[in-house]
Amino acid sequence: MIRVRVKYFAYIRSLVNNKREEEIELNDQSTILELIRVLARKYGKTFIESIFKDTRNNILRDNVILLHNGQSINNLEMPLRDGDTISFLPFLGGG
């Protein structure tokens, strides 16, 4: 088993009972997509629909950014390791 720290920012916090962060325990060979599925089971339909624009094809919404240990990622099949940090941020634009 591995432990992953998950951080939530801005409106995404409201989807997870206003938590700033939490630790999630996963199987050794888990990916980011599997982590999202665990969170979806924990927080429900509103969470998953706010993260994915297409749940069948696992396509993230354009306004959601995922960071893996501080680096932006697109690959949801990326394997996770013990101690990794995954952050869910909304895309903020402006000018």
MOPAC internal coordinates of N, CA, C and O (Angstrom, degrees):
PM7 1SCF
backbone

  N    0.0000 0     0.00 0     0.00 0    0    0    0
  C    1.4547 1     0.00 0     0.00 0    1    0    0
  C    1.5302 1   109.68 1     0.00 0    2    1    0
  O    1.2310 1   121.71 1   -31.65 1    3    2    1
  N    1.3334 1   114.34 1   148.35 1    3    2    1
  C    1.4634 1   121.08 1   175.96 1    5    3    2
  C    1.5259 1   109.12 1  -123.55 1    6    5    3
  O    1.2310 1   121.43 1   -22.50 1    7    6    5
  N    1.3132 1   114.88 1   157.50 1    7    6    5
  C    1.4640 1   121.14 1   174.85 1    9    7    6
  C    1.5163 1   108.61 1  -117.14 1   10    9    7
  O    1.2310 1   121.60 1   -48.05 1   11   10    9
  N    1.3347 1   114.54 1   131.95 1   11   10    9
  C    1.4587 1   121.81 1  -179.38 1   13   11   10
  C    1.5228 1   108.27 1  -122.40 1   14   13   11
  O    1.2310 1   120.34 1   -45.90 1   15   14   13
  N    1.3191 1   116.96 1   134.10 1   15   14   13
  C    1.4672 1   121.10 1   175.18 1   17   15   14
  C    1.5221 1   107.69 1   -87.23 1   18   17   15
  O    1.2310 1   120.74 1   -48.53 1   19   18   17
  N    1.3200 1   116.18 1   131.47 1   19   18   17
  C    1.4663 1   121.45 1   179.11 1   21   19   18
  C    1.5267 1   107.44 1  -118.74 1   22   21   19
  O    1.2310 1   121.17 1   -52.96 1   23   22   21
  N    1.3382 1   115.38 1   127.04 1   23   22   21
  C    1.4645 1   121.23 1   179.68 1   25   23   22
  C    1.5222 1   109.14 1  -113.44 1   26   25   23
  O    1.2310 1   121.27 1   -36.39 1   27   26   25
  N    1.3346 1   115.18 1   143.61 1   27   26   25
  C    1.4686 1   121.94 1  -178.37 1   29   27   26
  C    1.5232 1   109.07 1  -123.83 1   30   29   27
  O    1.2310 1   121.06 1   -41.56 1   31   30   29
  N    1.3339 1   115.58 1   138.44 1   31   30   29
  C    1.4487 1   120.80 1  -178.08 1   33   31   30
  C    1.5290 1   111.05 1  -126.63 1   34   33   31
  O    1.2310 1   121.54 1   -28.42 1   35   34   33
  N    1.3434 1   114.66 1   151.58 1   35   34   33
  C    1.4678 1   123.89 1   174.35 1   37   35   34
  C    1.5330 1   111.59 1    52.91 1   38   37   35
  O    1.2310 1   119.93 1    43.77 1   39   38   37
  N    1.3359 1   117.75 1  -136.23 1   39   38   37
  C    1.4674 1   120.96 1  -173.87 1   41   39   38
  C    1.5280 1   112.51 1   -64.20 1   42   41   39
  O    1.2310 1   119.98 1   159.99 1   43   42   41
  N    1.3217 1   117.64 1   -20.01 1   43   42   41
  C    1.4699 1   119.31 1   179.95 1   45   43   42
  C    1.5230 1   110.55 1   -63.76 1   46   45   43
  O    1.2310 1   120.31 1   150.77 1   47   46   45
  N    1.3282 1   117.02 1   -29.23 1   47   46   45
  C    1.4764 1   120.18 1   176.10 1   49   47   46
  C    1.5274 1   111.71 1   -58.15 1   50   49   47
  O    1.2310 1   120.55 1   142.27 1   51   50   49
  N    1.3200 1   116.56 1   -37.73 1   51   50   49
  C    1.4667 1   119.21 1  -178.46 1   53   51   50
  C    1.5296 1   111.33 1   -65.61 1   54   53   51
  O    1.2310 1   119.81 1   159.50 1   55   54   53
  N    1.3130 1   117.97 1   -20.50 1   55   54   53
  C    1.4649 1   122.32 1   179.14 1   57   55   54
  C    1.5232 1   112.17 1   -80.80 1   58   57   55
  O    1.2310 1   120.42 1   164.11 1   59   58   57
  N    1.3393 1   116.80 1   -15.89 1   59   58   57
  C    1.4662 1   121.82 1  -175.74 1   61   59   58
  C    1.5313 1   111.22 1  -123.12 1   62   61   59
  O    1.2310 1   121.35 1  -139.02 1   63   62   61
  N    1.3191 1   115.02 1    40.98 1   63   62   61
  C    1.4687 1   121.69 1   177.63 1   65   63   62
  C    1.5303 1   112.77 1    59.45 1   66   65   63
  O    1.2310 1   120.98 1  -143.68 1   67   66   65
  N    1.3349 1   115.73 1    36.32 1   67   66   65
  C    1.4646 1   123.59 1   176.18 1   69   67   66
  C    1.5281 1   114.59 1    60.64 1   70   69   67
  O    1.2310 1   120.68 1  -150.42 1   71   70   69
  N    1.3185 1   116.30 1    29.58 1   71   70   69
  C    1.4677 1   120.23 1   175.83 1   73   71   70
  C    1.5269 1   109.42 1   -80.62 1   74   73   71
  O    1.2310 1   120.88 1   -38.22 1   75   74   73
  N    1.3201 1   115.92 1   141.78 1   75   74   73
  C    1.4590 1   120.66 1   173.43 1   77   75   74
  C    1.5240 1   110.18 1   -83.18 1   78   77   75
  O    1.2310 1   121.19 1   142.59 1   79   78   77
  N    1.3286 1   115.33 1   -37.41 1   79   78   77
  C    1.4545 1   120.53 1   179.12 1   81   79   78
  C    1.5222 1   109.49 1  -162.29 1   82   81   79
  O    1.2310 1   122.05 1   -15.27 1   83   82   81
  N    1.3292 1   113.69 1   164.73 1   83   82   81
  C    1.4526 1   120.70 1   176.87 1   85   83   82
  C    1.5177 1   109.01 1  -159.95 1   86   85   83
  O    1.2310 1   120.67 1   -16.98 1   87   86   85
  N    1.3200 1   116.33 1   163.02 1   87   86   85
  C    1.4582 1   121.45 1   173.75 1   89   87   86
  C    1.5106 1   108.75 1  -103.25 1   90   89   87
  O    1.2310 1   121.33 1   -43.37 1   91   90   89
  N    1.3240 1   115.05 1   136.63 1   91   90   89
  C    1.4566 1   121.94 1   178.97 1   93   91   90
  C    1.5225 1   107.87 1  -120.93 1   94   93   91
  O    1.2310 1   120.59 1   -47.04 1   95   94   93
  N    1.3145 1   116.47 1   132.96 1   95   94   93
  C    1.4572 1   121.31 1   177.25 1   97   95   94
  C    1.5213 1   109.24 1   -96.13 1   98   97   95
  O    1.2310 1   120.88 1   -48.28 1   99   98   97
  N    1.3246 1   115.93 1   131.72 1   99   98   97
  C    1.4639 1   122.72 1  -175.84 1  101   99   98
  C    1.5271 1   110.09 1  -132.91 1  102  101   99
  O    1.2310 1   120.92 1   -14.19 1  103  102  101
  N    1.3270 1   115.84 1   165.81 1  103  102  101
  C    1.4548 1   121.11 1   172.72 1  105  103  102
  C    1.5240 1   109.91 1   -67.10 1  106  105  103
  O    1.2310 1   120.64 1   -22.98 1  107  106  105
  N    1.3119 1   116.38 1   157.02 1  107  106  105
  C    1.4655 1   121.93 1  -175.20 1  109  107  106
  C    1.5231 1   114.36 1   -56.05 1  110  109  107
  O    1.2310 1   119.02 1   142.76 1  111  110  109
  N    1.3037 1   119.48 1   -37.24 1  111  110  109
  C    1.4596 1   122.38 1  -174.76 1  113  111  110
  C    1.5328 1   112.63 1   -98.54 1  114  113  111
  O    1.2310 1   120.08 1  -155.04 1  115  114  113
  N    1.3033 1   117.45 1    24.96 1  115  114  113
  C    1.4655 1   121.44 1  -176.11 1  117  115  114
  C    1.5269 1   111.97 1   -71.92 1  118  117  115
  O    1.2310 1   121.79 1   -28.06 1  119  118  117
  N    1.3329 1   114.18 1   151.94 1  119  118  117
  C    1.4621 1   122.32 1   177.52 1  121  119  118
  C    1.5255 1   109.37 1  -113.32 1  122  121  119
  O    1.2310 1   121.07 1    -5.52 1  123  122  121
  N    1.3116 1   115.56 1   174.48 1  123  122  121
  C    1.4598 1   120.32 1   176.36 1  125  123  122
  C    1.5264 1   110.34 1   -61.81 1  126  125  123
  O    1.2310 1   120.08 1   140.52 1  127  126  125
  N    1.3340 1   117.46 1   -39.48 1  127  126  125
  C    1.4610 1   120.52 1   177.91 1  129  127  126
  C    1.5233 1   111.13 1   -60.50 1  130  129  127
  O    1.2310 1   119.94 1   138.27 1  131  130  129
  N    1.3140 1   117.72 1   -41.73 1  131  130  129
  C    1.4664 1   120.46 1   177.51 1  133  131  130
  C    1.5165 1   111.34 1   -64.34 1  134  133  131
  O    1.2310 1   120.17 1   142.55 1  135  134  133
  N    1.3271 1   117.28 1   -37.45 1  135  134  133
  C    1.4605 1   120.57 1   175.44 1  137  135  134
  C    1.5246 1   110.03 1   -60.66 1  138  137  135
  O    1.2310 1   120.10 1   134.55 1  139  138  137
  N    1.3213 1   117.40 1   -45.45 1  139  138  137
  C    1.4653 1   120.60 1   179.54 1  141  139  138
  C    1.5235 1   110.60 1   -61.58 1  142  141  139
  O    1.2310 1   119.93 1   141.41 1  143  142  141
  N    1.3032 1   117.74 1   -38.59 1  143  142  141
  C    1.4720 1   120.88 1   177.97 1  145  143  142
  C    1.5230 1   111.71 1   -64.87 1  146  145  143
  O    1.2310 1   120.40 1   140.55 1  147  146  145
  N    1.3284 1   116.84 1   -39.45 1  147  146  145
  C    1.4711 1   120.78 1   175.89 1  149  147  146
  C    1.5253 1   109.49 1   -61.74 1  150  149  147
  O    1.2310 1   120.59 1   135.12 1  151  150  149
  N    1.3287 1   116.48 1   -44.88 1  151  150  149
  C    1.4684 1   120.42 1   179.29 1  153  151  150
  C    1.5256 1   111.11 1   -65.32 1  154  153  151
  O    1.2310 1   120.08 1   143.84 1  155  154  153
  N    1.3197 1   117.45 1   -36.16 1  155  154  153
  C    1.4652 1   121.11 1   178.21 1  157  155  154
  C    1.5235 1   110.85 1   -64.00 1  158  157  155
  O    1.2310 1   120.38 1   138.99 1  159  158  157
  N    1.3241 1   116.89 1   -41.01 1  159  158  157
  C    1.4770 1   119.78 1   177.41 1  161  159  158
  C    1.5299 1   110.55 1   -65.24 1  162  161  159
  O    1.2310 1   120.84 1   143.79 1  163  162  161
  N    1.3152 1   115.99 1   -36.21 1  163  162  161
  C    1.4644 1   121.05 1  -177.90 1  165  163  162
  C    1.5291 1   112.05 1   -74.33 1  166  165  163
  O    1.2310 1   120.30 1   139.15 1  167  166  165
  N    1.3667 1   117.02 1   -40.85 1  167  166  165
  C    1.4585 1   120.27 1  -171.89 1  169  167  166
  C    1.5215 1   114.60 1  -109.81 1  170  169  167
  O    1.2310 1   119.63 1   172.55 1  171  170  169
  N    1.3207 1   118.31 1    -7.45 1  171  170  169
  C    1.4503 1   120.43 1   169.90 1  173  171  170
  C    1.5176 1   117.07 1    92.13 1  174  173  171
  O    1.2310 1   122.92 1     6.92 1  175  174  173
  N    1.3195 1   112.01 1  -173.08 1  175  174  173
  C    1.4581 1   123.07 1  -173.13 1  177  175  174
  C    1.5294 1   112.97 1   -61.15 1  178  177  175
  O    1.2310 1   119.87 1   139.39 1  179  178  177
  N    1.3109 1   117.86 1   -40.61 1  179  178  177
  C    1.4645 1   120.55 1  -178.88 1  181  179  178
  C    1.5281 1   110.85 1   -61.80 1  182  181  179
  O    1.2310 1   120.41 1   139.98 1  183  182  181
  N    1.3268 1   116.82 1   -40.02 1  183  182  181
  C    1.4625 1   120.28 1   178.65 1  185  183  182
  C    1.5198 1   110.25 1   -61.35 1  186  185  183
  O    1.2310 1   120.10 1   125.92 1  187  186  185
  N    1.3218 1   117.42 1   -54.08 1  187  186  185
  C    1.4630 1   120.55 1  -174.85 1  189  187  186
  C    1.5264 1   111.34 1   -64.13 1  190  189  187
  O    1.2310 1   120.00 1   141.81 1  191  190  189
  N    1.3246 1   117.60 1   -38.19 1  191  190  189
  C    1.4610 1   120.21 1   179.17 1  193  191  190
  C    1.5293 1   112.12 1   -70.47 1  194  193  191
  O    1.2310 1   120.15 1   156.98 1  195  194  193
  N    1.3110 1   117.32 1   -23.02 1  195  194  193
  C    1.4595 1   120.94 1   177.35 1  197  195  194
  C    1.5305 1   111.81 1   -82.79 1  198  197  195
  O    1.2310 1   120.20 1   160.63 1  199  198  197
  N    1.3153 1   117.22 1   -19.37 1  199  198  197
  C    1.4588 1   122.03 1  -179.65 1  201  199  198
  C    1.5278 1   111.37 1   -94.30 1  202  201  199
  O    1.2310 1   120.64 1   136.93 1  203  202  201
  N    1.3417 1   116.38 1   -43.07 1  203  202  201
  C    1.4643 1   121.19 1  -177.22 1  205  203  202
  C    1.5107 1   111.88 1  -105.96 1  206  205  203
  O    1.2310 1   120.28 1   -42.50 1  207  206  205
  N    1.3304 1   117.07 1   137.50 1  207  206  205
  C    1.4612 1   119.91 1   170.06 1  209  207  206
  C    1.5215 1   109.86 1   -88.95 1  210  209  207
  O    1.2310 1   120.21 1   159.18 1  211  210  209
  N    1.3386 1   117.20 1   -20.82 1  211  210  209
  C    1.4580 1   122.33 1   176.93 1  213  211  210
  C    1.5250 1   107.41 1  -140.06 1  214  213  211
  O    1.2310 1   120.95 1   -79.72 1  215  214  213
  N    1.3355 1   115.79 1   100.28 1  215  214  213
  C    1.4657 1   119.44 1  -176.55 1  217  215  214
  C    1.5259 1   112.53 1   -73.04 1  218  217  215
  O    1.2310 1   119.98 1   152.61 1  219  218  217
  N    1.3084 1   117.64 1   -27.39 1  219  218  217
  C    1.4734 1   119.72 1   179.44 1  221  219  218
  C    1.5167 1   111.70 1   -67.66 1  222  221  219
  O    1.2310 1   120.54 1   143.40 1  223  222  221
  N    1.3327 1   116.57 1   -36.60 1  223  222  221
  C    1.4642 1   121.15 1  -177.71 1  225  223  222
  C    1.5263 1   112.63 1  -106.86 1  226  225  223
  O    1.2310 1   120.70 1  -171.42 1  227  226  225
  N    1.3274 1   116.26 1     8.58 1  227  226  225
  C    1.4694 1   121.97 1   176.80 1  229  227  226
  C    1.5275 1   112.63 1    54.24 1  230  229  227
  O    1.2310 1   121.03 1  -131.09 1  231  230  229
  N    1.3270 1   115.64 1    48.91 1  231  230  229
  C    1.4649 1   121.10 1   178.78 1  233  231  230
  C    1.5288 1   108.40 1  -102.12 1  234  233  231
  O    1.2310 1   121.44 1   -59.59 1  235  234  233
  N    1.3228 1   114.85 1   120.41 1  235  234  233
  C    1.4654 1   120.34 1  -179.91 1  237  235  234
  C    1.5181 1   110.98 1   -67.43 1  238  237  235
  O    1.2310 1   121.14 1   -29.03 1  239  238  237
  N    1.3154 1   115.42 1   150.97 1  239  238  237
  C    1.4571 1   120.84 1   171.99 1  241  239  238
  C    1.5279 1   109.00 1   -64.65 1  242  241  239
  O    1.2310 1   120.99 1   -30.48 1  243  242  241
  N    1.3221 1   115.71 1   149.52 1  243  242  241
  C    1.4629 1   120.96 1  -179.47 1  245  243  242
  C    1.5232 1   112.41 1   -64.18 1  246  245  243
  O    1.2310 1   120.43 1   156.85 1  247  246  245
  N    1.3222 1   116.78 1   -23.15 1  247  246  245
  C    1.4638 1   120.23 1  -176.90 1  249  247  246
  C    1.5317 1   113.36 1   -96.44 1  250  249  247
  O    1.2310 1   119.95 1  -165.86 1  251  250  249
  N    1.3471 1   117.70 1    14.14 1  251  250  249
  C    1.4624 1   121.63 1   178.31 1  253  251  250
  C    1.5259 1   109.06 1  -117.67 1  254  253  251
  O    1.2310 1   121.10 1   -49.69 1  255  254  253
  N    1.3231 1   115.51 1   130.31 1  255  254  253
  C    1.4543 1   122.03 1   176.98 1  257  255  254
  C    1.5214 1   107.77 1  -116.08 1  258  257  255
  O    1.2310 1   120.95 1   -46.80 1  259  258  257
  N    1.3326 1   115.79 1   133.20 1  259  258  257
  C    1.4587 1   121.09 1   174.07 1  261  259  258
  C    1.5175 1   108.77 1  -109.71 1  262  261  259
  O    1.2310 1   121.21 1   -46.01 1  263  262  261
  N    1.3249 1   115.28 1   133.99 1  263  262  261
  C    1.4580 1   121.04 1   174.77 1  265  263  262
  C    1.5154 1   109.14 1  -114.84 1  266  265  263
  O    1.2310 1   120.88 1   -44.30 1  267  266  265
  N    1.3224 1   115.92 1   135.70 1  267  266  265
  C    1.4616 1   122.88 1   174.42 1  269  267  266
  C    1.5215 1   106.67 1  -112.46 1  270  269  267
  O    1.2310 1   120.75 1   -69.85 1  271  270  269
  N    1.3052 1   116.17 1   110.15 1  271  270  269
  C    1.4722 1   121.65 1  -176.61 1  273  271  270
  C    1.5331 1   111.36 1    51.65 1  274  273  271
  O    1.2310 1   121.17 1  -139.28 1  275  274  273
  N    1.3370 1   115.37 1    40.72 1  275  274  273
  C    1.4626 1   121.72 1   175.54 1  277  275  274
  C    1.5193 1   115.78 1    87.46 1  278  277  275
  O    1.2310 1   119.78 1   177.95 1  279  278  277
  N    1.3297 1   118.02 1    -2.05 1  279  278  277
  C    1.4620 1   122.17 1  -178.83 1  281  279  278
  C    1.5243 1   109.89 1  -110.25 1  282  281  279
  O    1.2310 1   120.26 1   -47.40 1  283  282  281
  N    1.3269 1   117.12 1   132.60 1  283  282  281
  C    1.4611 1   121.80 1   178.38 1  285  283  282
  C    1.5282 1   109.60 1   -63.30 1  286  285  283
  O    1.2310 1   120.98 1   -41.07 1  287  286  285
  N    1.3363 1   115.73 1   138.93 1  287  286  285
  C    1.4660 1   120.31 1  -178.33 1  289  287  286
  C    1.5210 1   110.72 1  -131.71 1  290  289  287
  O    1.2310 1   121.31 1   -24.85 1  291  290  289
  N    1.3154 1   115.10 1   155.15 1  291  290  289
  C    1.4614 1   123.00 1   173.43 1  293  291  290
  C    1.5200 1   111.11 1  -121.22 1  294  293  291
  O    1.2310 1   120.27 1   158.94 1  295  294  293
  N    1.3192 1   117.10 1   -21.06 1  295  294  293
  C    1.4523 1   122.54 1  -174.46 1  297  295  294
  C    1.5239 1   111.07 1   -86.81 1  298  297  295
  O    1.2310 1   120.73 1   -76.21 1  299  298  297
  N    1.3212 1   116.21 1   103.79 1  299  298  297
  C    1.4626 1   120.38 1  -179.22 1  301  299  298
  C    1.5235 1   112.42 1   -76.20 1  302  301  299
  O    1.2310 1   120.20 1   169.65 1  303  302  301
  N    1.3202 1   117.23 1   -10.35 1  303  302  301
  C    1.4650 1   121.42 1   177.75 1  305  303  302
  C    1.5317 1   112.18 1   -89.72 1  306  305  303
  O    1.2310 1   120.54 1  -174.27 1  307  306  305
  N    1.3264 1   116.58 1     5.73 1  307  306  305
  C    1.4613 1   121.07 1   179.27 1  309  307  306
  C    1.5322 1   109.21 1   -62.85 1  310  309  307
  O    1.2310 1   120.41 1   -51.12 1  311  310  309
  N    1.3314 1   116.82 1   128.88 1  311  310  309
  C    1.4639 1   118.99 1   178.62 1  313  311  310
  C    1.5269 1   111.46 1   -70.47 1  314  313  311
  O    1.2310 1   121.40 1   -32.52 1  315  314  313
  N    1.3083 1   114.94 1   147.48 1  315  314  313
  C    1.4578 1   121.33 1   178.16 1  317  315  314
  C    1.5217 1   109.44 1  -102.04 1  318  317  315
  O    1.2310 1   121.25 1   -27.98 1  319  318  317
  N    1.3387 1   115.21 1   152.02 1  319  318  317
  C    1.4560 1   121.18 1   176.41 1  321  319  318
  C    1.5218 1   109.47 1  -124.27 1  322  321  319
  O    1.2310 1   121.55 1   -21.65 1  323  322  321
  N    1.2995 1   114.63 1   158.35 1  323  322  321
  C    1.4545 1   120.37 1   178.54 1  325  323  322
  C    1.5238 1   109.60 1   -55.26 1  326  325  323
  O    1.2310 1   120.70 1   -49.95 1  327  326  325
  N    1.3389 1   116.27 1   130.05 1  327  326  325
  C    1.4506 1   121.73 1   178.37 1  329  327  326
  C    1.5144 1   115.42 1    91.27 1  330  329  327
  O    1.2310 1   119.69 1   175.88 1  331  330  329
  N    1.3321 1   118.19 1    -4.12 1  331  330  329
  C    1.4647 1   120.99 1   177.22 1  333  331  330
  C    1.5277 1   110.64 1   -63.03 1  334  333  331
  O    1.2310 1   121.28 1   -24.43 1  335  334  333
  N    1.3296 1   115.15 1   155.57 1  335  334  333
  C    1.4623 1   122.10 1   174.18 1  337  335  334
  C    1.5141 1   108.68 1  -121.84 1  338  337  335
  O    1.2310 1   120.93 1   -52.47 1  339  338  337
  N    1.3281 1   115.83 1   127.53 1  339  338  337
  C    1.4547 1   122.85 1   175.78 1  341  339  338
  C    1.5242 1   107.60 1  -115.05 1  342  341  339
  O    1.2310 1   120.78 1   -52.17 1  343  342  341
  N    1.3325 1   116.11 1   127.83 1  343  342  341
  C    1.4601 1   121.00 1  -179.67 1  345  343  342
  C    1.5172 1   109.70 1  -116.16 1  346  345  343
  O    1.2310 1   121.03 1   -43.43 1  347  346  345
  N    1.3301 1   115.64 1   136.57 1  347  346  345
  C    1.4670 1   123.57 1   175.43 1  349  347  346
  C    1.5169 1   107.59 1  -106.72 1  350  349  347
  O    1.2310 1   120.72 1   -64.45 1  351  350  349
  N    1.3420 1   116.23 1   115.55 1  351  350  349
  C    1.4556 1   121.15 1  -179.45 1  353  351  350
  C    1.5197 1   109.72 1  -126.17 1  354  353  351
  O    1.2310 1   120.32 1   -35.31 1  355  354  353
  N    1.3129 1   116.99 1   144.69 1  355  354  353
  C    1.4601 1   118.77 1   169.78 1  357  355  354
  C    1.5137 1   109.09 1   -79.96 1  358  357  355
  O    1.2310 1   120.79 1   -32.84 1  359  358  357
  N    1.3194 1   116.09 1   147.16 1  359  358  357
  C    1.4597 1   120.87 1   174.96 1  361  359  358
  C    1.5165 1   107.52 1   -73.40 1  362  361  359
  O    1.2310 1   120.79 1   -52.32 1  363  362  361
  N    1.2988 1   116.09 1   127.68 1  363  362  361
  C    1.4653 1   120.83 1   178.63 1  365  363  362
  C    1.5158 1   108.30 1  -113.99 1  366  365  363
  O    1.2310 1   120.67 1   -57.97 1  367  366  365
  N    1.2983 1   116.32 1   122.03 1  367  366  365
  C    1.4531 1   121.07 1   178.15 1  369  367  366
  C    1.5124 1   110.92 1  -114.77 1  370  369  367
  O    1.2310 1   121.15 1   -12.39 1  371  370  369
  N    1.2452 1   115.41 1   167.61 1  371  370  369
  C    1.4529 1   119.30 1   178.69 1  373  371  370
  C    1.5106 1   110.32 1   163.40 1  374  373  371
  O    1.2310 1   121.87 1     5.84 1  375  374  373
  N    1.2601 1   114.03 1  -174.16 1  375  374  373
  C    1.4604 1   114.52 1  -179.84 1  377  375  374
  C    1.4748 1   113.25 1  -176.17 1  378  377  375
  O    1.2310 1   120.10 1   180.00 1  379  378  377

